[in-house]
Amino acid sequence: MTEVILIKYGELTLKGLNRRSFEERLIKSLKNALAPLGEFSFSSAQSTLTITPQNGVDVTPAVQRIGKVFGIAAYCRAACLPKDMGSLLENAGKFLEEDLLGAKTFKCESKRADKTFPLGSPQISAALGERLLAAFPHLSVDVHNPDVTVISEVRERNIFVHGTQLKGAGGLPSGSSGRALLMISGGIDSPVAGWMMARRGLDLTAVHFASPPYTGPKAEKKVHILMEKVAAYTGGSYLHTVQFTKVQEEIKRNCPEELGTVLTRRMMMRVAEKIARNERAEALITGENLGQVASQTLQALASTDSVCAMPVFRPLIGMDKQEIIAIARKIGTFDTSILPYEDCCTVFTPKRPRTKPKADLVAKAEMALDIDKLVEACIAGAVGQVVKN
């Protein structure tokens, strides 16, 4: 009996002629996630990926890491057995002993992918259920809501037996949809936005705007920690920190105060797009949410988008704040996001920002700025670092 990990593809099964490329991306992500633990072999058949530990590698930490890999619908620990009923009946109870001892009810399900196997699925389940009832007399059968579901899968070469499957992170494998630049502030929203788009197969790089001395090293450290949390799902990314003080001071000195917010966002978009193109990213990602603050009204968003030629993804645009917080808690970013360190967006916020900026007024206000020079200075002064979990 060999213990393995079974991976169920889910959405990947809907892919056509390019499905193999998605599978290869998934295997690459899994190899990167499991590399610190030791050596594993990978084999794929019938929309299932089998991961086999080599040289006595412990499966438990591997299962924990797999739960954060995008592109997986479900996964489980399983026993890989010779393809005969005797082996299944002898080993199923041994492999699932801990689960069955802690349960009151169970049921058996069988999947016979190899139709040449002499017993049908109902016969396999009946025989296995009978054996388990004899071995664990405290159990009773509940086919509707069991504590444990014992699943046996008859495949081409082996029988796999396992308990209830765990839900995977879902989505598409990292990098299968291209690359995008995440504009991350340090608040609740932007890390969630990055995670959501990474779940759709985007490889992430990121930019953070800092305003020293108005913002300190603790604020930058906070952003780095948030990116580490996201990197647990993406496998890692590159974080650019842009010194934005000069830009904000120029806006405050030369432009109408009520337009400060939208002018700041337009400059951020210009800088972010240039970094994105340097990084061969094809889109920007923001955590903006319609109507949440002055820079996120329909008119303000249109104004900021007008200075950017590449797509801007806003996955949170129609979400309720509590929905966003729920995801932040799920992915482990919430407690860091609420730490009381100011970012550059808050220290220069005007008292009465214009929520519906008119294009002609914004364009007139920007005439007081040397936009190209400010953008180039931001790019030249940016500092980058690799972020891994």
N, C-alpha and C positions, 0 to 999 in steps of 0.2 A: 504493500500500500504506500503510495507516494502522495504527499500533500502538495496541492497546487492552488493557484488562484485563477478563477474563471472570470473573464471580462465579457460582458454583453454589450454589443455595439449600439443598439438603439437607432438613433437618427442616421448613423453611417450606412445602415442597410438600405436607405432610400437613395443613395448615390448610384449613379449609372456607371459609365465607362471609366470615370475618374475615381471610382471608389477606392482602388488600390492606393492611390496617393494619400487619401485621408487615413487609411489604415497605417501607412508608413509613418505619417505624422504622429498618429497616436502612439505607435510603438516607440518612436523617438522620444516622445514626452515621457512615456513610462520608463524607458531606459535611463533618462536623465534623473527622474524622480527616485529611482531605485538604486542608482549607481553607488551612493554612499554606503549601502547596506551589504553589498556583495554581488555575486554573479547570478544572473537569471537567464533562462532560455525562453524563447517565445515561439509559439506556433499558432496558426490561425486556420480555422475551418468552420463552416456553417454559421457564420455571424457570431462566432465566439473565439476569443483569444485566450489561450492557455499559457500561463506564466509558471514556470517550474524553477524553484530555487535550486542552486547548485552548491555542492560542498557543504551541506548542513546549514545553509543560511536560514535564519529565523523568519517565518512567514508573518508574524504578528506586526512588526513595524512596517513591513511592506504593505500590508492591507491598509494601515493607517494613512500611508502616503498616497496610495492609489485612490482613496476617497476624494482627493483634491485635484485629480487629473481630469481636465475637460475632454469630452468626447466619449464618456462612458455612461451608459444607461444604468447598469447594475453590475455588481461584482460579488464574489463570495469565495471563501475558502472551500476547497473540495478535496475529496479523496479520489485519486486516480487508480482504478482497479482493473485487473484482467477482465475481459469481456465474457464472463460466465456468471450464472446465478449463484453458484456456490460462493464465489468470492464476494458478491454483493451482500448476500445474507450473512456471511461471516464477519464482514468488516464494517457495515453501515452503522451498527450499534456502537462499535468500538470508537469509530471516528466521531460520532455525534453524542457520545455518552454524557458529556457535561451539559449539553443543551437539553437532552432528554431527561436527565435527572432533575433538572430545575423546572421542568414543565409538568403540567397536569393533563394536557390534551395534545394530540398530534394527528396528522394525516400524511399519507404518502401520495406523491405525484410522480408519474413516470413519463419520460419522453423517449420514444424509440425512433431515433433518426435513422438507424440501420434497420430497414424493414426485413432483412434476412434473419434477424435474431428470432429464435424459435418461440418466444413468448411475446404476447402483445402487452401494451401499456397497462390495461386493467389487471392482467395476470401478474405482471411484475409488482405492481403496487399491492395487490392482495397478499402475495407471498411475503413481501418485505414487511408489510404491516403485521402479519401473523407472527413473524419472527421477533419483531420489536415488542409486541405485546407480551410475548413469552419472556423476553429478556428484561422488560421494565414493567412489571405487573401493576405499578401504581398509575400507569397511563391509561387514558381512555381515548377513543377515536372521536374527533369532532371535524367533520368535513367542511363546516361552514366558517368557523372562527377558531382554528387551532392555535395553541401556543407555539408550536413548532411544525413547520412543513418540511418533510423529508423528501427531497427531490433526487431521483435517479435519472441520469441521461445516458442512454445507450448510443454511443458514437461508433465511428468506423472501426476504431482499434481498441477502445477502452469503454468502461462504464465509469461515469463520474457520479459521486453521491455527495450531496451537500444539504445544508439547512436553508432557511429563508435567505434570499438574496438581499444585500444592502443596496440602497439607492445611490447611484453614482452622481457626479457633479453635472452630468448632462452636457449639452451643447456640442461644439465641434472642437477637434484637436487644435492646440495652440499653433498659430502660424498658418493654418490651412486657409484663412480668409485674407491674408496679407498682414500689413503692419500699419499701426496708427499711433499718433502721439497723444498721450493723456495730459491734459492741463490739470495739475493737482495742486490744491490750495492748502490742505490740512484740515478741512472741515469734514462733515459727515458724507456729503454728496459725492465728491469727485472720486474717492476710492471705490465706492459702489459702482459708479459709472464705468470706471476702468474694468472692474471685475465682470460687469455685465457684458461689455463688448469683447473682452478676452474670452468669455464663455461662448461667443459666437465665432471663435476661431481667429481672432486678431492677436498678433504678436504686439506687445506694448513697449513703447519707449515713453518717457515722461518728461515734463518740464514743470518747474516750480519757480515762482517769482518771489524773490525776497527783497526786503527794503531796509537794510541796515542803515543807521542804527535803530530805526523805528521797530524793526523786528530783530530778534536775537537768535543765537545758535540753537536755543531750545525749540524754537519754531521750526527750524530746518531739520533738526533731529526728529521731531514729530513726523514730518513728511517722510523722512527716510524710513521710519518704523512702519508707517502706513504702506509704503511701497513694498516693504518686506512681507507684510501680511498678504498683499495681492500677489507677490512673487511666489508664495506657497502654492498658488494655483497655476501660475503662468510659467514657472521654472526660472524666472529672473527677468530683469529689464535694465535699462540704462536711464539714469535720472540726471537731467540737466538743471542746474540751479542758476537762474538769471538774476543779476543784480539790477533791480528795477527802480531804485531810489531816484536816480537822476530824471527818469521819465516822469515819475509822479510829481516831483518837485517842479519840473517844467510846466506840467499841466496846471498845477495849483497856482503857479506864479503868473501864467500867461493866458489862461482860459477861464471862461465863466464857471463859477463854482458848481452851479446846478448841473452842468454837463460833465463834471469830473469823472463820474462813474462810467458813463458810456465811452468817453474818450480813453480812459484807462483800459477798458476792455478791448477797444479797437487796436490799441497799441500792443496789448498782449497777443491778440490774434495775429497781428503782423509778425511779431517775433516768433510765436509758436509755429506759424506756417513755414517760416524760413528754416527753423531747426528741423521741422518735420521733413522738408525736402532734402536737407543735408543728411538726414537719417534714412532716406528712401522710404519714409512713411507716406501713405496715400490719403490720410484723413486725420482730422483732429477729433478728440473726445473731450467733452466737458460734462460737468455735473449739474448743469443748469436745469431749472425746474420752473415751468411757466408760471409767472406771477409771484414767485417766492420773494424776490427782492427787486429793487429798482432796475437793475441791469438785466432782469429776466422777464420784462414785459414783451409783448409781441413786437412793439416798435423798437425797443432797445436791442432785441435779438436780431431784428432785420438790419439794424444799423451796424452791429458788430460783424454780421455775416457778409456785409457788402464789401469789406476790405479783405476778404479771404476767398481765394479761388478754389480751394480744395473742399471736399465734403466735411461737414461738421456733424458728428454724431452726438445726440443728446438722449441717451436711453432713459433718463429720469424725467423727461419733459412733462409727462402727464401723470406722474405718480404722486400719491399722497405722502406726506412727510413720514407718517408712521410706517408706511410700506418700505420706504427707504431705510428707516432706522432698523426695521426687522431684518433686512438683508445685511446691513452693517453689523448687527449683532451676530448673524449667522456666519459671516466670513471673518469675524474677529477684529474689525477695525473700529467699532463704535467707541470703546473705552479710550482709545488713543485719540480719536477725532475730537472728543469733548474736552481734552486737556486745555487749560486756559492760556494758550500761547497765541498771540495775535498774528494774523498774516497780513500781507501787504494790502489786501482788499479792504480790510477793516480800518486801518490806521489813517487812511486818507478819505474816508467816506464823507461826502458833503452832508450838511445838515438837512438840506431840502433838495435831494437829487431830482432831476427832471425824469419822470417815468415814461413819457411819450416824446422822446427827442425827435425833432424834425430834421430831415436830411440836410436842408440848406443851412440851418443853424449849426449843425455839427461840422459840416464842411467849412464854414466860415471860421469857426473856433479853431479848427486844426491848422489854419493858415498861419497861426502864431507859433507853430512847432516846426522844427527841422526834423521831419519824420524819418527820413532816410538815415540821417546821422545818428539819431537816437536808437533806431533799430540796429544799425551796425555796431554801435557801442555795446548794446545788450548781447549781441551774438559774440562779439570779441571777448567779453568778460564772463561768459557763461562757463561754469565748472561742471564737469560730468563725472559720474561714478557709477559703477556696476552695482546693482542691488540684487541680492539673492536671499532666500529664506534661510 
